[in-house]
């Protein structure tokens, strides 16, 4: 499936699940902008303020090696709204 630049996608990898805006992909990499790692809390699903515990807070983009990706799918509407709220601070 191909995505348009800016589509909100979910990337499931061996390291976890990430949500971000599709930016680019090639033979060996897949890039999303405004990436957020999906986390589980006592209140339910949420987004980390980055993509790695020791990584930079709120990175602008993340590149995956395609060999490490299990699959990519369009993010469902409710999670997309929550993602926009998490990245912009605006309630959708």
C-alpha positions, 0 to 999 in steps of 0.5 A, spaced: 500 500 500 502 506 498 501 512 502 501 520 501 506 524 504 503 527 511 498 521 512 498 518 519 501 511 519 502 506 524 509 502 523 509 496 527 517 494 528 520 488 532 522 494 537 515 496 538 509 500 535 510 508 532 505 513 529 507 518 525 506 522 518 509 518 512 514 522 509 518 517 504 520 510 503 525 506 499 528 500 498 532 500 505 528 505 509 521 508 511 521 515 514 516 518 518 515 525 521 513 527 528 514 520 530 511 518 537 512 511 540 505 508 542 505 506 550 500 502 555 499 506 561 494 504 567 489 509 563 490 505 557 494 507 550 498 513 550 504 516 546 511 517 549 514 524 548 519 521 543 521 514 540 526 511 545 527 512 553 534 515 552 532 518 546 531 526 544 524 528 546 519 530 540 524 528 535 522 531 528 523 524 524 525 517 525 528 512 520 526 505 520 530 500 516 525 496 512 528 489 514 526 491 521 519 493 520 513 488 521 508 492 517 505 499 516 498 501 516 494 507 516 492 509 523 485 508 525 481 515 526 481 515 533 488 514 534 489 519 529 485 524 533 489 523 539 496 523 535 494 530 532 492 532 539 499 529 542 503 533 537 500 539 536 496 540 543 490 542 540 484 538 541 481 535 535 
